[in-house]
């Protein structure tokens, strides 16, 4: 085992970060003594972020990527051998980097031992359920977590070498170019490799790996057809309200509980997220209809059926992802009318957002304003935001301020 580990260690040592976009994280997370856990969907850039962190450290040799077929027989007992191998090759160091460590059952015990000995540990993982169980059992209070998403619009522009200057943000030509890039971003999404090469087969392979490896195989499911039809239906109806019963009826699944389990399994891969209707009662909140959003627009386009123009759906999904990327606790508001997103901060709602492609149609304008006003009045907020494709304005209605902001501009303000 030790000779194999040496070969793998040296094979994995070299990384070329040239041309990669620097992912922005809180630098304080790197210097704290806690274990830093980087989670997120496959291929969103976790390994690159880990390497960017590693590159900035004085100690950078204790690195292992466990998503390597040569480690298929690696067991928890082999961690001690790995530790000894690191020391033999590089001498004693206090900083460890472990990629996709959730592949090894029992990993958390070894990481806990490293932490207790005063070491700094960085890890990545692509399954929320496995990580939460293991972290909660053995590492409570000893770790900090970053959930990484595919590229933001700002990171997308950096990759395209098109991040705007302040002048370009306001000039006619500059804004037109930004809007063109934003329209492309809504379609291509932010998976780094896909943004770079635009290869649809890459998206198909990514999706298949998530469904077959991370959902079907990991959860020992035996009805592939049901699961695939569910994901197809969800992608075709992203941003719309649903109940587990309505989904079961639409797809032909006997039990609503089965649908709930399927969605939870998929959600654990970070492929999608459920948005709940806000209520001060958790019990009521759980029983209300939910909405589904996907981690990236390219996935919706690739696996869903969209016979009509779904630009508004793509805008709303992109806003959902951006709000989650900012670490906000979000819900939707619905009374007689609906507000797309409200932000909870502690025990109260602190912000409200409405998303629409355009306000040029009077019926659309009335609907969007009324939905936002309902949320502002319900939660006693002085102002709210309507995010549009490119319109910009400010309204004063019923003693409430409504700011109308282009989505692309709002995204770059972060």
N, C-alpha and C positions, 0 to 999 in steps of 0.2 A: 504493500500500500504506500509506503513512504516514497519509493522510487516513482510510482505513478503520480503522487501528489507533487513531487518536485517538477516533473515534466509539465503538469497542468499549471502550476504556479508560474513557471517561466513563460509558458505559452500565453498566459493571461496578463503578464506584467505590462506589456507595451500597449498603449492606447494612443491613437492619433486624434487629438481634439481640434485639429485645425479645421476651421470652417464651421464648427458647431456654435450654436447660439447660446450665450451664457444665460442660464436660468437664474432668475432672481429669487433669492430666499433671504430670510432674516439671518444675518451673519452671526447673531448672538446664539443661534441654535447650534452652530458649529463649535463654539468655544465652551458651552456648558458641559458639565460632567455627565449629563443624562445620555442614554442611548438615543441616537437619532434614527427614527424609522421613516423611510421614504416609501410611500405606497402609491398605487395608481395602476391604471390599465396597462396591459402589455404594450410595449413600443411607444410609450408616451415620452420617454427620455429619462427614465429613472437611472439607468446605468450611466448615461452621459453625465447626469447631475452628480452621481456618486464619484465619477472620475474627475469632474471639475472640482469637487470638494477635496478629493485625494491630492490633486495636483497642487493645491494651495497649502498643504500640510508639510511639516518637516519630516514626519514619519509617514511613509506611503507604501511600504513593501508588503504588509500583511493583508493581502487582497485575495479573495476567492469568489468566483462566480459559480454558483451551484446549479445553474441552468446549463450544464455541460454533460453530454451523454456518457462521458468517461467516469462520471461520479454516480452512476445509477446504483452502484452497490454501496455507496457511502452511507454509513449509519452513525447514530449519535456517538457511539463509542470511538469513532474515528476522529472526532474533533480533537482529542488529546494528541493523537498522532499528527494531525495538521498543525497544532500549536507547536509541537516539538520540531516539526519540519521548518516552520517559519523561523524559529530561534536558530536552528542549525544553519539555515541559509543566510539570514540577515542579522543575526544577533538579537538582543532583547529590545523590543519596542512596545509602546503602550497604546497604539492606535490600530484598530482593526476595521476592515471594510468587507462586508459580506453581501453579495448580490443574489437575489432570489433565494434567500435562506429558508423560506418556508417549504422548500422541496425536501428538506431533511426533517423527519419526525423527531421531536424532542430537542430541537435546536435551542429553544429558549433556556434550557438548563445550563448549557455551555455559555451562552451570552450572559446569563445572570452571574455565573462564576467570574467571567471576565470583568463585569461591572463591579462586583464586590471586591475585586482585587485592584480597583482603581484605574481600569483601562477605559478608554473612549472607544465606543463601538458605533459604526454606521452600518445600517442594513437596509435592503430594499426588499419589497415583496409585492406580489400581484393578486393576492386573495385576501379580501377584507375579513372574511369569517375566520379563516385559519389564523391569521395574524391577531385578530382581536381575542380569540380564545386563549392563545398562547401568551400574549402580552398581558392579558387580564389575570391569568392564573399565576404567573411567575414573575412578572415585571411591573406590576402596578406601582405607579409613582416613580418609576425608574427610567421612563422613556418620554420622548417628545415625538410627535408625528407630523410629517408633512405629506399632504395628499397632492401629488403632482398630476397635472392635466396636460393634454396635448397643447401645442403652442397657443398662447393668447394672440390677439390681433397684433399687439406690439411686437411680440417675438416673431410672428409670421413676417412682419415688415422688416425686422432685422435680418432674417434669413434671406429675404429678397433684396437686401441692401437698399431698402426704400423707406427707412424710418424718417419721418418728416422733421424738418426744422420748424421753428415757430412761424417763420414767414410762410412756409408751404402750407401750414395749417389754415392760413387765412386767405391766401391768394387763390384766384379763380382756377388757375392751372393746377396748383398744388392740391386743392380740395377735390378737383376732378380726378386727379391721379389716385388720391386716397380712396375715393369712392369706387374707382375701378378695382383697386387692390382689395377693398372690402367685399365687393361682389364676388371676386375670385375666392376669397377666404371663406365666405358663406358656403361655397360649393366644395372646395377642397378640404376644408377643416384644418386641423393643426397637427396631425401625426407627422413628426419631422421627416421621416423617410418618404412618406407619400407626398408631402409638400415639395420635396426636392426632385422626385422622379416622376410623379403623376402616373404611377403604374397601378392600374385597377386590380391586377392580379395580386399585388401586395396587400390591398385591402381585403380581398377574398381570403387569402391565406391567414391574415390576422384574425378575421372573423371566425374562420374554421377552427383555428387553434384555441380561441376562447371558448367556443361552443363545445367542441369535442374533448379537449384536454381539461379545461378549467371548469366546465359545467357537467357534461355527461359522464366522463370518466371519473372525475374527482367525487362526484355525488352518486356514482353507481346507478345512473338512470337507465331505463330500458325502453323508453318510448321516445325515440329520436324524432319521429314525425310530429308528435304533439308539441315538443319543445320548439322545433324549427318553425312550425306554423304560428306559435305564440310570438316568437321574436319578430317574424315577418309582419304579423298583425300590429304589434306594438310600434315597429318602425314606420309602418304605413299610417299610424294614427298617433304619432308622437305629439305631445302638448295638449291632447284632448282628455277629457275626464273619463274615468272608467271605474267599475267595481270588479272585484274578483268574479262575482257571479255573472256579470255581463260578458266578461272575457271568456269564461267557461262556456257560456251559451254560444258566443260568436264562433268559437273554434271547435266546439263539439267535445269538450273535456267534461267528464262526468261530475267531478267534484271541484268546487271553487277553491277548496283548500289546496288541491294539487296545483292550481294556477298560482296561488300565493307562494307556495314552496318554489315553484319554477322561477318566479320573478325574484325571490330572495336569493336563489342560487346565482342567477345572472347578475343581480346587483352586487354580489360579493366579488365579481370580476371587475367591477367599476365600469362595465359597459353601459349601464343605464342607472337612473336614479328615480325614485318615487317622490313626488311632491304632494304633501298633504294639505288639506284645507285647514286653516288655522282655527283653533277653538281653545278656550281656556281650560276646557275639560279634555284630558288626554283620551279618555274613553270615547267621547264623541268624535274627537279628532281621528282616532284609529278606525272608526266605523264609517266615516264620510268617504265619498268618492275621492280617488287620487288621480294624479296625472303622471305620465311617464315622459322623461327627457333622456336623451342619449348623450354620451360623453363627447361626441364629436359629430358634426353635420355630415361628414363624409360617410359615416356608418349608416345614417338614415337614408342617404341617397343610394348607397350600395345595396342595402338589403330590403328596403321598403318599397311599396308600390305607390307611386304618386302620379296619377293620371292628369292632374291639373297643376297649375303654377302653385308651388308651395313656398314661395319666398317669405311670406309672413310666418309660416311655421319654422323656417330656418332661422329667421331673426329671433324669434322667441326662444328657440332651443339654444342659440348662441348666447343670449342674455342669461339664461339659466346657468350655463356652464361658467360664464364670467362671474356671476354672483357666487357660485360655489368655489371658484378659484380664489376669490377674495376671502374665503373662509366664513361666509355669512350663513346664518341659520334662517332658511327661507321657507315660505308657505305660499299658498294662494288664498285670496279672499273671495268669498261668494256670499251674497245676500240675494236680492232680486237681480242684481247685476254682479259682474265679476271683475276683480283686479288681478292681474297676472301674478304679481309677486309682492309679498310683504316680508319685511325683515324683522325677525325677533331678536331683541337684545335683552337678555335676562328675562324679566317677567312682563315686558311690554313690547309693543311693535314700534320700531323706530324709523321705518322708511317704507315707501310704497312705490312700485314701478308698474307701468303699463307699457305694453309693446305692440306697435302696429306699423305696418309698412308705410302708410300714408294717412294724413288727416284731411286730404283734399275732398273726400266724399263727406257730405254733411251728416249722413246717417252713421258712418264710421266714426266721425269726429264726436258726435253726440254720445255714441256708445262708449268710446274710450274715456271721455271726460267723466261721464256718469259713473263708470266702474271705478275710476280713480277717486272721485269725490266720495263715493260710498266708503272706501277704505279710509280716506282722510278723516271723515266724520266719525266713523266707528272707533278709530284708534286715536282720535284727537290730535291729528298731525297738522301742522301749519302749511306744509307744502308736499308736493309729490312730483314725480317725473314721468313723462311719456317719452319713450324712446322710439324714434322713427328711422326710416331709411336715410333721409337727408334733410328733413325740415327742422327749423330751429325757431323758437318763439318763447314768449312768456305770457301767461294769462293770469288774470286775477278774477276768480269766480267764487261767489258766496264766501268771501273772506278767506279763500284759500289760494295759494300760489301754485300754479301748474307750470313747470318748466318742460319745454319740448326740446329735446336734444337728439341729434343724430347718434345712432348706436355706435358708429365707428369713433366719433369724438369722445363719447362717454367711456368707451373701452380704453382709449389712449390716456384718459385722465387718471387712470389708476397708477 
